[in-house]
Amino acid sequence: MAARPTFSIEVAERDGVDVVTIAGIIDENADLSPLSELGARPIEVNLRGVRRINSFGVRTWIDAVRRIAQSARLTFVQCPPPVVDQCNMVSGFLGHGALTSFFAPMVCAECDEQIDQLFETAACRANGGKLPETRCPRCGRPMEVDDLEEQYLLFVRDSR
């Protein structure tokens, strides 16, 4: 049985935007060099598949993001909890980019259903820095973030 790759990065062009899809574990073995090879056109980085980032990965990531042309409009989408955690803890984690959508771990206090729900950063900002209401797919009751909401959403105040 072949070992599953622990990291992947793909770059594709779509409607004049460089779309970068990153998945797996960002650590000392992650090759982020394709990021520094991008030009000045808009860049959208989809991080949905990132499972974990270790301290070596954070350093590698920041170095790679800093090499992206300042003239490029840089957005990060579908950021999972491990990425949100780094955005909240590490100054400059997104370089000159903006986090536009992210997943939050949601739990239902009634039936214990757990989901990762996608949210738009702008919607949270418009909602006073809080998550919009999410209904449980199982019982229909309101769900809560499975973390301290104010802490989890620190990046909402700081992001562009």
C-alpha positions in Angstrom: 0.0 0.0 0.0 1.5 3.4 -1.1 1.9 6.0 1.6 -0.5 9.0 1.2 1.3 12.2 0.5 1.3 14.4 3.6 1.3 17.7 1.6 0.2 18.9 -1.8 0.0 22.3 -3.5 -1.7 22.9 -6.9 -1.8 26.1 -8.9 -4.3 26.7 -11.6 -5.4 29.8 -13.5 -9.2 30.6 -13.5 -10.6 33.8 -15.0 -7.4 35.8 -14.6 -6.9 34.6 -11.0 -4.1 32.2 -9.8 -6.0 29.6 -7.7 -3.7 27.8 -5.2 -5.1 24.7 -3.4 -3.1 23.5 -0.4 -3.8 20.3 1.5 -2.2 18.1 4.1 0.4 19.0 6.8 2.4 22.2 6.6 5.7 21.3 8.2 9.5 21.3 7.4 8.8 19.0 4.4 6.1 21.2 2.8 7.4 22.7 -0.5 5.7 26.1 -0.7 8.0 27.4 -3.4 5.1 27.6 -6.0 3.8 30.5 -4.0 6.9 32.6 -4.6 6.7 31.8 -8.3 3.3 33.5 -8.7 3.1 36.9 -10.5 1.2 40.0 -9.7 -2.3 39.0 -10.8 -4.8 38.2 -8.1 -4.2 35.1 -6.0 -6.8 33.0 -4.2 -5.4 30.4 -1.8 -7.8 27.6 -0.8 -6.6 26.0 2.5 -9.6 23.7 3.1 -7.4 20.6 3.0 -4.8 21.8 5.6 -4.9 19.4 8.5 -2.1 20.7 10.7 0.7 23.3 10.8 3.7 22.8 13.1 6.2 25.4 14.2 8.6 24.6 11.4 5.7 24.9 9.0 4.7 28.3 10.4 8.3 29.6 9.7 8.3 28.1 6.2 4.8 29.5 5.5 5.6 33.0 6.6 8.8 33.0 4.5 6.8 31.9 1.4 3.9 34.3 1.9 6.3 37.3 2.3 7.8 36.4 -1.1 4.4 36.9 -2.9 4.4 40.1 -4.9 2.9 43.0 -2.8 1.1 44.1 -5.9 -0.9 40.9 -6.1 -4.4 40.9 -4.5 -4.1 38.0 -2.1 -7.1 36.3 -0.5 -7.3 33.1 1.6 -10.5 31.1 1.5 -12.0 28.1 3.2 -9.5 28.3 6.1 -9.9 25.3 8.5 -9.4 25.6 12.3 -5.6 24.9 12.3 -5.1 27.9 9.9 -7.5 30.1 11.9 -5.5 29.3 15.1 -2.3 30.4 13.4 -3.9 33.6 12.1 -4.9 34.4 15.7 -1.5 33.5 17.2 1.1 34.6 14.7 1.4 38.2 13.6 1.8 38.5 9.8 0.7 34.9 9.1 -1.3 36.0 6.1 1.3 38.5 4.8 -0.5 41.3 2.9 -3.5 39.0 2.3 -7.0 38.8 3.7 -8.8 35.8 5.1 -12.3 35.9 3.4 -13.8 32.6 4.5 -13.2 30.1 7.2 -14.5 27.0 8.9 -15.5 27.0 12.5 -16.1 23.8 14.6 -19.7 23.9 15.6 -21.5 21.8 18.2 -25.2 21.4 19.2 -25.7 21.4 22.9 -29.0 19.5 22.4 -28.0 16.5 20.3 -24.2 16.7 20.3 -24.0 17.0 16.5 -20.6 18.4 15.4 -19.8 20.0 12.1 -17.2 22.4 10.5 -19.3 25.2 9.2 -18.1 27.6 6.5 -18.5 31.4 7.3 -17.6 34.6 5.4 -15.4 37.0 7.4 -17.4 40.0 6.1 -20.6 38.4 7.5 -19.0 38.0 10.9 -17.8 41.6 10.8 -21.3 42.8 9.9 -22.6 40.7 12.8 -20.6 42.6 15.4 -17.6 40.3 15.3 -19.8 37.2 16.0 -20.7 34.1 14.0 -24.0 34.3 12.2 -26.5 31.8 13.6 -26.1 28.2 12.5 -28.9 25.7 12.9 -28.1 22.1 13.7 -28.6 19.9 10.6 -30.0 17.1 12.9 -32.4 18.8 15.3 -32.7 22.4 14.0 -31.6 24.1 17.2 -28.9 26.8 17.3 -25.3 25.6 17.4 -22.3 27.1 19.2 -18.7 27.3 18.2 -16.7 24.5 20.0 -14.2 27.1 21.2 -14.3 30.4 22.9 -16.0 32.4 20.2 -14.2 35.7 21.0 -10.8 34.0 20.9 -11.6 32.0 17.8 -12.7 35.2 15.9 -9.7 37.5 16.9 -8.6 37.6 13.3 -12.0 39.2 12.3 -11.0 42.4 14.0 -7.5 42.3 12.6 -8.2 41.2 9.0 -8.8 43.6 6.1 
